[in-house]
Amino acid sequence: MALLPRIMHAKKIVSRSVSGLAKSVPKGYFAVYVGEDQKKRFVVPISYLNEPSVQELLSKAEEEFGFDHPMGGLTIPCREDIFINLTSCLNAF
């Protein structure tokens, strides 16, 4: 899949998942729920949507949940430690 369509698709997923949550998330960020058993909420910059690794996680989320996320926000099927490692690497740039 080309980069631009993946970015547009990722934005579509995020916009649907955070509708109604905008007041609890700072402008320029979005909330995600991560974890296998117990989900933990993370607020991450929207700029992460440009990152191929985040786009891959969003694709996995779409495959597993479609647009019906059980937490009411975007749920990513990923272990919490892997997500923290990924975001730490992205923060380093």
N, C-alpha and C positions, 0 to 999 in steps of 0.2 A: 504494500500500500504506500502510495506517495506521501511525503511529509505533510503537505498542505491539507489533503483530505483527512489525515490522521489528527491533525491539530483541530480542524473544524469539528470532527467527530468527538474529540475529547472535550471541547468546549460545550458541545451539545449535551454530553453526559453530565458535566458539572453544572450547567445551567438548570437542568431538570432536577438534579439532586439537591441543590441548595436553595431552591425557591422556598420562600417563607423563613429561611434561616439567616437572611442578609443582616439583620440587626445584631446577631450574635457573632458575626464574623467581620473583621475589619475589611475595609475596601482594599481590593488588590489581593485578597486571600480567599481560600475556600477550605471547607472542613471535610475531612475524610475520617472514616472509621476503619481501623486496622486491627487485625488479630485473628487467631484461629477460633478460640473459644469465647473469651471475653474481649469485646471490641473496645479499643481505646480511641478517643477522638484526638485528631491532630489538625491544626490549622496551618496550612502551607501556602506559600506565594503562588499566585496564578501563573507566574513565569515558569513554574515547574511543568506546565502543560506543554512547553516546547521541548522538553527532555524526552528522548526516545525511551528511556527506562520507565518513566512515569506513564508514557503513552501505552507501553506494553502492559503495565499494571491495570490501566483503565480498560484496555481491551479484554483482559482476563475478568475484570469486574463485570463487563457487559456480557461476556459469555456465561458467567455464573449466575448473575442476578438480572440481566436485562436492564430495564429501567425501574424495576421494582426492588428497591434496596430496603432490607428489613429494618435498618436503624433510622430510616427517614432521611438520611443523608447518604452521600456516596460511601459505599462499603467496598473496601479493597480486600480481596482474598489473598492475604500475604501475612507471614509471621511478623509480629511487631518488631523484633530485632532486625530483620531484613529491611523493613521500611525505615527504621531509624538510621541504619547504616547508609541506605540510599540517600536519605535527606541530608545526612551529615556530609556525604561526599558532594552533594549539590550545593550545600552552603559554603563549602570550601572555595568555590569558584567565584 
